[in-house]
Structures are given as structure tokens and as C-alpha cells.
Amino acid sequence: MITKREFDTLVLLTETKEVVSQKDMAERLKISAEAVNKTVKELTEKNYCENGRITQAGLDALEPYRVKRAVFVAAGFGSRMVPITLNTPKPLVRVNGTRIIDTLLDAVVEAGIPEIVIVRGYLGEQFDQLLYKYPNIRFVENPIYNEANNISSAYLVRDKFSNSYVLESDLYLYNQDLIRKYEYHSNFLGFKVDRTDDWCLETKNGIITKEKVGGLDCYQMCGISYYDKETGKQMEKDIKEVFMSPGGKERYWEQVMLDIRKNNYKIYLRECKKEDIIEIDTFNELKAIDKTYDV
């Protein structure tokens, strides 16, 4: 087990080919030079780094934090994007020439995440076109996508959440650095807002305490999250129980961890910027971003 500061420092060392000065490390890690000096000294004593470079022992120490897979929830109809979704699943809609889901898949591939799982439903066969560019995708069929909420997709892959990202497939990702090779603990992406009418999160000491619709001085949810090994094991149990309970099929999958069974979890808020991700909810929003649809 390594500390969060040791983790951040080791990850930084994996991202740089040249030796980084401690001053630069302090700026990039947003900690004091004294803290960097202490952390590097500790890592050197553990043989995790040497002369400013990560060692094989350091890479081995990071291995438990390596992201193993990316699970995409992509079964829904996308009713608010009609008419474009009448013939095309929303994740496959092109925005300025690029399929929405490609912006996420490209980031996953760039991060070196080895396994990609896509839960599909509506017009599911159209997702086969992704195999030409991403041949290692494995599809999971959701035959009840139109009878239940998206918890039905999570139920089908409930054994796949450990060391995994879960991504809503209708997000247009501008900042691909949000998808990372290593993650220290379970987290959900969100950006700070003064006011929102959308789904949002309250936090305390960086940990998510409440999920709700609409709020002041909170974090608006983005549909990208990560779950560590132990969290994933708990999710497998809780998602099954909630899904099978009365009214469970009407739930959103993330409500299990952030609301219904929230006492079983410690999920951190990972802050991003509003401009990092765009969720295109309606056809009018699509036309505003891509003028080719405004005809």
C-alpha cells in the first residue's frame, strides 16, 4: 500500500521520459518543494525510484492501481435526440465528423486500458462498426433496455466493475487526459457550479455525500467514474439486490452507490472543468455544436 502522495509522484514519473526537477514536480503536483523532497526520499528508500526515475519496483507498486477495463453503458434509445436517433444509436451519432463514443474510446486506448466492454441494446448491431477501429471490444447484449432503466445494463456486467472505469456513452470528451492508466481510489467526475437544475453531487472532505437533482454550490455530475477492487466487489452484490428489489428496475445504476446503498461506499469527487466534457442531450444542442445538422 502506498500513500496518495507517493502514488501521484510515481504516476508523474511514469509520464515523463526525462528527469523532472523537484521544482517542476512541486508545480505539477501542486504541493510544496519540501513535500516533494520528502516524498522522493521515501520512495528512494523503498527502491521505488532512483535518481529521479521510477524503478521496476515502483512500477510493481503501481500495478494494483492500474485500470483493467472500461465499461460503456450504451443501450438506451436517446429519445431527446430524435429525429437523429431514429436510425442511429446516440453514441454513434457524428459530431463534426467524429462519432461521440470515439472520443471516449480513443482516450481509453491512449491510456493503455486493455479491456473494453460495451453494453448495447437499441439498434445494437450498428455498434459492430466500431470493431474496425477497436477490434478488442466485447459486446454485452441488453434485451430489456426498453423495459428498465440503465441499472439493467449494470446488472448484466455487475462482475466487471473492479478496477474499472464506467462511462456513459453519449459524452463528447474534449480532454482525453481525464482517462488515466492508474487510479488511486473510487471516484466520480464532476465540475463545480454555483447553480444547476441537473444531477449533482454534494461533498465533504472530497468524498461524495449526496446525489440529487438540482442544487446550489455543488458539483454537476459527469458520466465518467472509476471503481477500485473492493468497491467493485461490493457493487456486484448491491446492484443485484437493488435490481431484484421492488421498483429496482426503474433506478439509475449510479444511485446504488451514491444514494440507495451509499453507506457501503466511499467515493471521491474528481473535479474536472465544464469544458472538458459535453453531454449532448437534445437535438437542438447537437445543432448548436455541429451546424451541418441545422438545415
N, C-alpha and C positions, 0 to 999 in steps of 0.2 A: 504494500500500500504506500503510495506517495501522496504528498500534500498537494493541494490545488496549485500552490505557487511553484512547487517542483514540477508538476505536470505542465503548467503554462511555459515554464522555462525550457523543458525538454522538447515540447512541441515546437517552440520557436527555433531551437537548434536543428530540428529536422527540416525546417523550411528554408534554411539558409545554407548555401554551399560554402560561403566564405565565413571566416571567423568574425563574429559580431562583437563589437566593443561593449563593455558593460554599460557605458553611457547610452548607446543605441538600444541595448536591451531594456534599460530602465524606461526609455521613452516609449518603446513598443509595448512593454508590459504594463505601463502606467503605474510603476512603483518606484521607490527611491533607489538611488545608486547603492546605498548601504544595504537595502534589502536584496538587490541583485547580487552583490558581493557575497553576502551571507548564504544565499541560495546556491550560487555556483560553487562555493566552498563545500557545502554539504553534499552536493551532487558529485563533486570530485572525490570526496572521501568515500562515497558509496560506489565509486568507479562507474558512475552513470555518464560522466563527461570527462574530457581530458583536453587541456589546452584550448578550451572554448569550442570543442567539437563533441557531439554525442557519441558514445561508445555503443558497442553491441549490447552491453548490459543495460544501457539506457534505453535502447530500442526494445529490449525484452521487458523492461519495467513499464513501457507504454502499451505493450500488447494487450493487457486486459481492458484497455480503454479504446481499443480500435473498433470502429464501426464495422459491423459484419454485413449488414444488409440495409436496403432501402425498400420500404413497403409503401406502395402507392394505392390510395383509395380512389378508384376511378369508375365506379359502377353506375353512378347516377345519371339522370336524364338531362339536367341543366335547363329546367323549364323557363327560367328568366332570360335565357339566351335565344329563345325562339325568335325568328324562324331559322337561324343558322344551325341550331342543334336538331332540327327535324331530320336531317340526313347525316349529321356528323356528331360524334360524341364531343362534349365540350373540351376535354383535354387535347383533342386532335385539331381543334379549330386553329387556323393560322392567324397570327398577329404580325403584321409587317413581314410576312413570308415565313415565319417560324412557328411551328406547332407549339402551343402553350406548354405541353408536357416536356417538349425537348429542352426547354430552358432549365428544367429540373433534372432531367436525365443527364444532360451534359455536365452539370455540376457534380452529380453522383459519380459519373465515370471519371471526371477530373480528380476527384478526391480518392480514387482508388478503392471504392467500396465494391466488394466482389460480387454480391448477390443482389439482384433486383427482382422484386415480386410486385406484380400489378393485379389488383382485384378489379375485374371488369364485369359489366353487366349489359347496359344499354348499347346496342349495336356493337357488341363485344368483338365480333370478327374483324372489325375495322382496325383494332389495335394490332393485328398481325403485321401491319405495315411497319411498325416500329422495329421489327426483328431485322430488317435490312441494315439498320444503323446500330441497333443494340441487340446483338444476337444472343446475349446471355439472359434476356428477360424470361421469367417464368410467370405464366398467367394462372390466376385462380378465378374460376367462374362463380359469379353470384347470381343464382337463378331467381332470387326473391328480391332483387334490388328495387322493384316497383311495388313491393308489398310491405317493406320495412324501411326504417331509416338506415343511416350508414353504419350503425352498430352491427348490422348483418354482415357487412364486409369485414369488420374487425373480428367478428366471431369466427369467420372462416379461416383467418390467419392468426388466431389468438396465440398460437405457439411460436410465432415468428417475431415477437416484439423485443426480445432480449438483445441488447447491443444493436439496436436498430433505429433508424430514422423512420418516421411515419409522415407521409406527405400527402396533403390534398392535391389532387392532380390538375386543378384549374387555376394554379398560381403562376403568374408570369414573373419569373425570377430575373431581376436585373443584377443583383450582387451574388455571384456564384460562390464567393468566399464564405457564404453562410453555411454551405455544406462542407463539413470538415472530416478529415481522416480519423481524428481522435475526438472523443467527448469524455469529459470527466464525470458528469452525473446527469441524471434525467433533467430535461429542460423543455420549455415551450417558448417559441419565439413570439415576441410582441413588441410594439413600439409605443412610446409614451404619447398620451393625448390629454388635452385639457378636458375634452368632452367627446363622447361618442354615443351613437344610437346602436352600434354594432355589438357583437360579442366581445367581451373584455375581461380583464383579469385584475384582481387586487392582490397585492403582495405585502409581505412583511419580512424584512431582512433578506430580501432576494428570493424568498420562497412564495409560491403561489398559494394564496389562502382562499380565494373565491373566484368562481366563474359566474358571469352574469351578462345580461343583455342591457347595454346602455349604462353609462356611468360618467363620473367626473374624476379628473386627476387619476387616471388608471392607465392600463396598457391594453391597446387593442390587439386582439389575437391575430396571429398569422398562422396559417395551417401547416406549419412545419414543427415537429417535435422529435425528441430523442429519448430513448429509454434504456437504462443500463440493465445489467443482467438480472439483478434481484427484482427490480421494478417490473421487468418483462415477465418474470415468473408469477408475480402477484397479479398482473394484468390478465394472464391466461385464465386464472381462476375467477377473477372478478367479472371479466367480460362475459364469460359463460353463464355465471349465475345471474347477472343483470339481464342478459339477453333472454334467458329462460323464464324470468320472473314476469308477473302480470304487468302489461304495458311496456315491458322491456324492449320490444322490437321498435318502439317509437322513439327511442333515445338516440342521441348522437354519441358516437363512440367515446369521445374525449370526456363526456360527462361522467363516465365511470370513475376516472382518476381525479378529475377536478371538482366533482360535486357529489355524486351518489356514494362513492366509497373513498372520499378524499382523505379520511383519517388513516387509510392504509398507505399513503404516499407522501413523499417529499419531492416535489417537482419544482425546479428553479425556473425563474423567468430569465430568458436570454434575450437581451434587448437588441433590437435592430432599428433601422431607420425606416420611416414610412416609404421612402423612395426605393428601398431595396427590393420590395415585392409589391406587385399589383394583383389584386384579386378582381378579375373582370366578372362582375355579377350579372350584368344586363347587356342586352344587345346595344342599347344606347351608349353604354360605357365602351363597348367594343368599337363602335363607330367613332367615338371621340379619340380613340388611340390609333385606329387604323382607318384612314379616310377612304380606302378602297371599298369599305362596306357602306359608306354614306352615299348611296346612289338612289 
